[in-house]
Amino acid sequence: MFQPGSRWHYGIATDILGILIERVSGMTLGEFFRTRIFEPLGMRDTAFWVPQAQLGRLATAYNVEQGSRRRVVEDHPSASRWANPNRFQSGGGLVSTAQDYLQFAQLLLGRGRVGDTRLLSHRSVDLMRSNFLTRDQRRIPAFGHVLWAGQGFGLGLSVVDDPAQQLPLGYRSMGSFGWPGAFGTSWFADPVENMIGLMLIQRRGIEAFPMAVDFERRVYDAVDD
């Protein structure tokens, strides 16, 4: 898309990484995730597909029509793309629960440890939580606006490094990190407050993100100093 190092682009790097993991490990990506990440962390409901017996627990996903702004079903459990055990196992595209994702977020907030389980070295997590964007890269709009005014990007995570410049109002503390999802899912971890915020909704489109901002504001308003 661009000359290397010239700008940040949200592309398929994570998917390519998934292919590399399969080739290096000799395992499918789903098996690698299950044995190396999900089982050690107790993430029992995270996978690339949902078994038939569990489809009743899968939430319906929605989209918004461009013209009418009417909410429409994009993915229903009865014919869900996540009901197919032969789905392509990309670096993204897992299905999970709030409890499982909380375990994963706690791993990163704990610098690679959850309880007695050490999954990553603290140095690896510190790299994930460090900004790699240059000043010039951060001036270029992403997703239609200047995304990096108060935050940079690490290894799969946005990282707050200037709380006063956050958009829109700057709730997160210095060093906070996270990343939203296409269906309006939103999570962040704040090492200053020792807090994780996790909101899972199922509506694709830009309309979902103001809801995440309101959720975040209310979470921080509830913090008792």
LUMZANU-77268 format. One line per field, with one value per residue: y, x, z of N, C-alpha, C in turn. Coordinates in steps of 0.05 Angstrom, whole numbers, plus 32768, in hexadecimal, padded with zeros to 4 digits. Last residue first. Layout:
npy <- (Y|...)
npx <- (X|...)
npz <- (Z|...)
capy <- (Y|...)
capx <- (X|...)
capz <- (Z|...)
cpy <- (Y|...)
cpx <- (X|...)
cpz <- (Z|...)
END
This chain:
npy <- (809D|8072|8073|8084|809E|8072|805D|8088|8089|8057|805E|8086|806A|8044|8064|8077|8044|8035|8051|8039|7FF1|7FB9|7FA3|7F88|7F95|7F93|7FB4|7FBC|7FD5|7FCA|7FE8|8006|803B|8033|800F|7FFF|7FE3|7FDB|7FCC|7FC1|7FB2|7FC2|7F9F|7FA8|7FBE|7FE4|7FD9|7FF0|8013|8046|806A|8098|8088|809F|80CB|80F7|8107|80E9|80ED|8105|8128|811B|80EA|80D0|809B|8061|8035|7FFE|7FC1|7FA4|7FBC|7FFF|8043|807B|80B4|80E6|80E5|80BC|80C3|80EF|80CA|809E|8075|80A6|80DB|80E7|80F0|80C2|80C4|80EC|80D2|808B|8054|8032|8031|7FF5|7FC5|7F9F|7FA6|7F91|7F5C|7F4E|7F57|7F31|7EF8|7ED5|7EB5|7E9C|7E94|7EA3|7EDC|7EE6|7F0C|7F34|7F63|7F68|7F79|7F49|7F28|7F45|7F3A|7F03|7F05|7F21|7EFC|7ED9|7EFA|7F07|7ED8|7ECF|7EBF|7EDB|7EFD|7EFC|7EDA|7EA5|7E6E|7E68|7E35|7E03|7E06|7E39|7E5E|7E90|7E9F|7E85|7E7B|7E82|7EB2|7EE1|7F1D|7F4B|7F69|7FB1|7FEF|8025|804E|8050|804E|8025|7FFE|7FE0|7F9E|7F6E|7F2B|7F06|7EDE|7E9B|7E75|7E50|7E35|7E08|7DDC|7DE8|7E11|7E47|7E58|7E67|7E77|7E76|7E62|7E5B|7E6F|7E64|7E6D|7E3B|7E3A|7E67|7E60|7E2E|7E12|7E37|7E4B|7E1A|7E0E|7E3A|7E33|7DF0|7DE8|7DF4|7E23|7E3D|7E3D|7E59|7E8A|7E9C|7EA4|7ECF|7EF7|7F02|7F19|7F46|7F63|7F7B|7FBD|7FFC|801E|8057|8067|805A|8027|8017|803B|8019|7FE8)
npx <- (7F16|7EEE|7ED3|7EA9|7EBF|7ED2|7EA1|7E8E|7EB3|7EAA|7E76|7E80|7EA0|7E7C|7E58|7E78|7E7C|7E50|7E50|7E71|7E68|7E44|7E36|7E36|7E60|7E83|7EB4|7EDD|7F15|7F3C|7F6E|7F94|7F9C|7FCA|7FBD|7F84|7F6D|7F31|7F05|7ECB|7EA5|7E91|7EA2|7ED9|7EF6|7F2D|7F60|7F92|7FAE|7FD0|7FF9|7FD3|7F8C|7F52|7F34|7F2C|7F07|7F09|7F50|7F87|7FAA|7FB4|7FD2|7FFC|7FFD|7FD8|7FDA|7FBA|7FD8|7FF9|802B|8018|800C|7FF7|7FCE|7FBB|7FB7|7FAB|7F83|7F63|7F37|7F30|7F51|7F83|7FAD|7FEF|800D|8028|8053|8072|8081|8079|8062|8066|805C|8051|803A|805B|8087|8070|806B|80A2|80B0|8095|8084|8046|802F|8029|7FFA|7FE6|7FC9|7FE5|8018|8026|8018|7FE4|7FCB|7FCD|7FAC|7F7D|7F6D|7F62|7F37|7F12|7F05|7EE7|7EBC|7EA5|7EBA|7EC4|7EE2|7F14|7F2A|7F70|7F91|7F64|7F4E|7F13|7EE6|7ED3|7EA9|7E7B|7E64|7E73|7E4D|7E0C|7DD6|7DC4|7DDC|7DE9|7E03|7DE7|7DA8|7DA5|7D8A|7D8A|7D9A|7D8E|7DC4|7DE4|7DCF|7DF8|7DF9|7E02|7E01|7DE9|7E14|7E10|7DF6|7DE6|7E13|7E26|7E1F|7E40|7E79|7E93|7ED8|7F08|7EFF|7EF0|7EDF|7F07|7F3F|7F68|7F9B|7FAA|7F82|7F93|7FCC|7FDD|7FB0|7F93|7FB8|7FC3|7F91|7F8A|7FB4|7FD0|8018|804C|8064|806F|803D|801C|8037|802E|7FF6|7FF5|800F|7FE7|7FC1|7FDD|7FE0|7FBA|7FB1|7FB1|7FED|8016|804D|8081|8094|8096|8067|8027|8010)
npz <- (836F|834E|830F|82F0|82C6|82AA|8297|8279|824F|8238|8224|81FF|81DB|81C9|81AF|8184|8167|8149|811A|80F7|80F7|8113|8150|8184|81BD|81F6|8219|824F|8271|82A9|82D3|82EF|82E5|82C6|829D|827F|8244|821D|81E7|81C1|8187|8156|8130|812B|816B|8189|81B9|81E8|8222|8247|824E|8274|8272|824E|823D|8212|81ED|81BD|81B8|81DF|81F5|8229|8226|8200|81F7|81F3|81BE|819C|8188|8167|8183|8182|8173|819A|81AA|81A0|8168|8143|811F|80FD|80D1|80AE|80BD|80CA|80B2|80C7|80F4|80FF|80DD|80F6|8125|811F|8147|8171|81B7|81DC|81E9|81D4|81F6|8225|8216|8215|824A|8266|823D|8244|826B|82A9|82D9|8309|82F1|82B6|8295|8272|828E|829D|8270|8254|8273|8272|823E|8243|8268|824A|8224|8244|8252|8220|81ED|81A5|8168|813C|8115|8101|80E6|80D2|80BC|8099|80B1|80BC|80DF|80E0|80FE|80F0|80CC|80DD|80DC|8110|8123|80EE|80D9|80CC|80CC|80D0|80DE|80B0|8092|805D|8045|805F|8096|80C4|80E2|8117|8130|8167|8190|81A5|81C1|819C|818E|81A8|8189|815D|816E|814B|813B|814F|8195|81D9|820A|822F|8245|8268|8259|8243|8218|81F7|81EA|81D7|81C6|81A6|8181|8166|8151|812F|810B|810A|810F|8105|8114|80E3|80CA|80EF|80F0|80BC|80BF|80E4|80C8|80A3|80C6|80D6|80A6|8086|809F|80AA|80A9|80B1|8085|8078|8080|803B|8013|8010|8000)
capy <- (80A3|8081|806E|8073|80AE|8083|804D|8080|80A0|805D|8048|808B|8082|803B|8055|8089|804E|8027|8059|804E|800C|7FC3|7FB4|7F7A|7F97|7F83|7FB6|7FA9|7FDB|7FC1|7FE4|7FE9|8034|8046|8006|8017|7FDE|7FEA|7FC5|7FD4|7FA9|7FD3|7F9D|7FB1|7FAB|7FDD|7FDC|7FE1|8006|8035|804E|8093|8091|808B|80BF|80EF|8116|8105|80F5|80F0|812B|8134|80EA|80ED|80A7|807D|803B|801B|7FD0|7F9C|7FA3|7FEC|8027|806F|8099|80E0|80FD|80B9|80B0|80EE|80E0|80B7|8071|8089|80D1|80DE|8107|80C8|80B0|80F1|80EB|80A3|8068|802F|803D|800C|7FDD|7FA1|7FAE|7FAE|7F6C|7F4B|7F67|7F4D|7F07|7EE5|7EAD|7EAE|7E8D|7E94|7ECB|7EE7|7EF9|7F19|7F61|7F5C|7F8C|7F60|7F20|7F43|7F55|7F0C|7EF6|7F2D|7F13|7ED0|7EEF|7F1C|7EE2|7ECC|7EC5|7EC9|7EEE|7F07|7EE6|7EBC|7E76|7E6E|7E51|7E05|7DFE|7E28|7E43|7E84|7E98|7E96|7E77|7E6C|7E97|7ED5|7F01|7F43|7F52|7F98|7FD9|8010|804D|8052|8061|8040|8004|7FF7|7FB4|7F80|7F43|7F10|7EF6|7EAE|7E89|7E5F|7E4B|7E22|7DDC|7DE8|7DF7|7E40|7E50|7E71|7E66|7E85|7E68|7E43|7E7B|7E5C|7E84|7E46|7E27|7E65|7E78|7E41|7E05|7E27|7E5D|7E29|7DFB|7E34|7E4A|7E04|7DE4|7DDB|7E11|7E39|7E30|7E3D|7E7A|7E96|7E90|7EB5|7EEC|7EF6|7F00|7F32|7F5A|7F5E|7FAA|7FE5|8014|8040|806D|8075|803B|800E|8034|8031|8000)
capx <- (7F31|7EEF|7EEB|7EA2|7EB0|7EE5|7EB3|7E7F|7EB0|7EC4|7E7C|7E6E|7EAB|7E94|7E4F|7E6F|7E93|7E56|7E3D|7E7D|7E64|7E59|7E2B|7E37|7E47|7E7E|7E98|7ED7|7EFA|7F36|7F52|7F93|7F85|7FCA|7FD0|7F90|7F79|7F4A|7F12|7EDF|7EB1|7E8C|7E86|7EC7|7EF0|7F11|7F5A|7F7B|7FB0|7FB9|8000|7FEC|7FA5|7F66|7F2F|7F44|7F09|7F01|7F36|7F75|7FA4|7FA7|7FB6|7FF7|8016|7FD6|7FE6|7FBF|7FCA|7FDD|8027|802D|8005|8006|7FD6|7FC3|7FBE|7FC2|7F7F|7F7E|7F3E|7F22|7F34|7F7D|7F93|7FDE|7FFF|8011|803F|8066|8071|8088|805D|8079|8056|8062|802E|8040|8089|8078|8053|8091|80BD|808C|8097|8059|802C|803A|8001|7FFF|7FCB|7FCB|8010|802B|8032|7FF7|7FCE|7FDD|7FC7|7F8C|7F74|7F77|7F4F|7F1D|7F15|7F00|7ECC|7EB0|7EA7|7ECB|7EC9|7F0B|7F12|7F59|7F9C|7F75|7F59|7F2F|7EEC|7EE7|7EC2|7E89|7E5B|7E82|7E67|7E23|7DE5|7DB9|7DE6|7DD6|7E0A|7DFE|7DB8|7D9F|7D9A|7D7B|7DA6|7D78|7DB0|7DEF|7DCD|7DE6|7E05|7DF2|7E10|7DE4|7E04|7E1C|7E03|7DD1|7E0A|7E2A|7E12|7E23|7E6B|7E82|7EBD|7F01|7F08|7EFC|7ECB|7EF9|7F2C|7F4D|7F8D|7FB9|7F82|7F78|7FC1|7FF1|7FC3|7F86|7FAB|7FD8|7F9D|7F77|7FB4|7FBD|7FFD|8042|805C|8085|8054|8016|8035|8049|8001|7FE8|801C|8000|7FBB|7FD6|7FF8|7FB7|7FAF|7FA4|7FD7|8009|8034|8078|809B|8099|8083|8037|8000)
capz <- (8377|8368|831E|8308|82DA|82B8|82A6|8291|8261|8244|8237|8216|81E9|81D8|81C6|8199|8177|8162|812F|8106|80ED|8102|813B|816B|81AF|81DF|8210|8239|8267|828E|82CB|82F2|82F5|82DC|82B2|828A|825E|8224|8201|81CA|81A0|816D|8138|8116|8155|8184|819C|81E0|8207|8242|824C|8265|827F|8255|8256|8220|8206|81BD|81AC|81D6|81D9|8224|822E|8206|8201|81FA|81D8|819F|819C|8168|8175|8188|816D|8185|81AD|81BC|8176|8154|8134|8109|80E3|80A9|80C0|80C7|80BC|80B1|80E8|8110|80D8|80DB|8127|811F|8131|815B|819D|81D6|81F5|81C9|81DA|8225|821A|81FD|8235|826A|824E|8234|824F|829A|82BE|830A|8309|82C2|82A9|826A|8280|82B0|8285|824A|826C|828C|8246|8231|826E|8262|821C|8237|8266|8231|8201|81C2|8176|8151|810F|810F|80FE|80CD|80D6|8097|80AC|80A8|80EA|80CD|8103|8105|80C1|80E2|80C3|8100|812C|8101|80DF|80BB|80D6|80C3|80E8|80BE|80AD|8070|803E|8059|8079|80C0|80D3|8107|8129|814C|818C|8193|81D1|81AA|817D|81B5|81A3|815A|816A|8162|8134|8134|817F|81C3|81F6|8226|8232|8270|8265|825A|822E|8202|81F5|81E1|81D8|81BC|8194|8174|8165|8144|811D|8101|8119|80FA|8129|80F6|80BD|80E7|8109|80C5|80AC|80EA|80E0|809A|80B8|80EA|80B3|808B|808A|80B7|8099|80BE|8093|8071|8093|8056|8018|8013|8000)
cpy <- (809E|8084|807F|806C|809E|8096|805E|806E|8098|8074|804F|8077|8088|8052|804B|807B|8064|8035|804C|8057|8021|7FE0|7FC0|7F8B|7F8B|7F88|7FA6|7FAC|7FC9|7FC9|7FDB|7FE0|8016|8040|8019|800E|7FF6|7FE0|7FD6|7FCB|7FBD|7FCA|7FAE|7FB1|7FB5|7FC9|7FD4|7FE2|7FF7|802A|803B|8075|808C|8097|80AD|80E3|810D|8115|80E0|80FC|8116|8137|8104|80F0|80C5|8087|8059|8021|7FEE|7FAC|7F99|7FD3|8015|8052|8090|80C4|80F8|80D2|80B2|80DC|80DB|80CE|808C|8086|80B3|80D2|80FF|80E0|80B7|80DD|80F0|80BB|8080|8043|8039|8017|7FF6|7FBC|7FB1|7FB7|7F8A|7F5D|7F66|7F5E|7F24|7EF2|7EBC|7EA5|7EA2|7E8C|7EBD|7ED3|7EFD|7F04|7F44|7F57|7F83|7F75|7F38|7F3A|7F56|7F28|7EFF|7F1F|7F22|7EE8|7EE6|7F11|7EF8|7ED7|7EBE|7ED2|7ED9|7EF6|7EF5|7EC6|7E8C|7E79|7E55|7E22|7DFF|7E20|7E2F|7E68|7E8A|7E8C|7E87|7E66|7E80|7EB9|7EF6|7F26|7F4C|7F82|7FBF|7FFA|8038|8055|8066|8054|8021|7FFE|7FCA|7F93|7F53|7F29|7EFC|7EC6|7EA0|7E76|7E5C|7E3A|7DF7|7DEB|7DFA|7E25|7E47|7E69|7E74|7E72|7E79|7E48|7E64|7E69|7E7D|7E5D|7E31|7E52|7E72|7E59|7E19|7E1D|7E4D|7E3C|7E09|7E22|7E46|7E1B|7DF7|7DD4|7DF5|7E23|7E2B|7E2F|7E5D|7E85|7E89|7E9F|7ED1|7EEA|7EF2|7F18|7F44|7F53|7F8D|7FD0|7FFC|8038|8053|807B|8056|8025|802C|8028|8019)
cpx <- (7F35|7F0C|7EEC|7EBB|7EAA|7ED8|7EC7|7E91|7EA2|7EC2|7E96|7E73|7E9A|7EA1|7E66|7E65|7E8B|7E6A|7E43|7E6A|7E6D|7E53|7E42|7E2B|7E4B|7E62|7E95|7EB9|7EF4|7F19|7F50|7F77|7F83|7FB4|7FD1|7FA3|7F88|7F53|7F2B|7EEB|7EC7|7E97|7E80|7EAA|7EDB|7F0E|7F3D|7F77|7F96|7FBA|7FE9|7FF3|7FBD|7F7F|7F45|7F40|7F20|7F07|7F22|7F5B|7F91|7F9E|7FA7|7FD9|8014|7FF1|7FE4|7FC8|7FCF|7FCC|800A|802A|801D|7FFD|7FE6|7FCC|7FC8|7FCA|7F94|7F7B|7F59|7F27|7F25|7F5F|7F91|7FC4|7FEB|8001|8025|8050|8063|8076|806F|8076|806D|805B|803F|8034|806E|807C|805A|8078|80AD|8099|808E|806C|8040|803A|8011|8009|7FE6|7FCB|7FF3|8023|803A|8012|7FE2|7FE0|7FD8|7FA8|7F84|7F80|7F67|7F36|7F21|7F11|7EE7|7EC3|7EB5|7EB4|7ECE|7EF0|7F0A|7F41|7F86|7F7F|7F6D|7F39|7F0B|7EEE|7ED9|7EA4|7E6A|7E78|7E78|7E3C|7E00|7DC8|7DDC|7DE0|7DF7|7E06|7DCF|7DB1|7D91|7D8E|7D97|7D81|7D9B|7DD9|7DD5|7DE6|7DF0|7E04|7E00|7DF4|7E00|7E0A|7E0F|7DDD|7DF5|7E1F|7E14|7E15|7E4D|7E75|7EAE|7EE4|7F01|7F07|7ED7|7EE6|7F1D|7F37|7F71|7FAB|7F92|7F77|7FA7|7FE6|7FD6|7F9A|7FA0|7FCD|7FB4|7F82|7FA1|7FBD|7FEA|8026|8054|807D|806B|802E|802F|8049|801E|7FF2|800F|800F|7FD4|7FCF|7FF3|7FD0|7FAD|7F9F|7FCB|7FF1|8029|805E|8090|80A2|8086|8054|8011)
cpz <- (8395|8370|8337|8319|82F3|82CC|82B7|82A3|827B|8257|8246|822C|8202|81E7|81D6|81B2|818A|8173|8149|811D|8101|80FA|812C|8155|8193|81D4|81F6|8232|824F|8288|82AE|82EB|82FB|82EF|82CA|82A1|8267|823F|8204|81E5|81A7|8187|8151|811E|8142|816D|8198|81C2|8202|8226|8248|8266|826D|8260|8260|823B|8218|81D6|81B6|81CB|81CE|8207|8228|820D|8205|8205|81DD|81BB|8198|817B|8178|8177|8173|8181|8196|81C0|8192|8163|814A|8122|80EF|80BC|80BE|80CD|80B7|80BB|80D2|8105|80E7|80D5|810C|8120|8135|8145|8189|81BA|81F0|81D1|81CD|8208|821A|81FF|821B|8255|8250|8247|823D|827D|82B1|82EE|8309|82D9|82B2|827E|827B|82A4|829A|8260|8264|8287|8260|8238|825D|826B|8234|8230|825B|8246|8211|81D3|8194|815C|8123|810A|810E|80E8|80D2|80B2|80AA|80A0|80D6|80D8|80F1|810D|80D6|80D4|80C5|80E6|811B|8109|80F5|80C0|80C2|80CE|80DB|80C7|80BE|808C|8054|8055|8075|80A2|80D0|80F7|8114|8147|816E|818E|81BF|81BB|818A|81A5|81B1|8175|816A|815D|814D|812C|8165|81AE|81DF|820F|8224|825E|826D|8268|8246|821A|8205|81EF|81E5|81D0|81AC|8189|8174|815A|8134|8115|810A|8104|811F|810B|80D0|80DB|8102|80DE|80B4|80D8|80E7|80B1|80AD|80DD|80C7|8098|8093|80A2|80A6|80AD|809F|807F|808E|8069|8035|8016|8000)
END
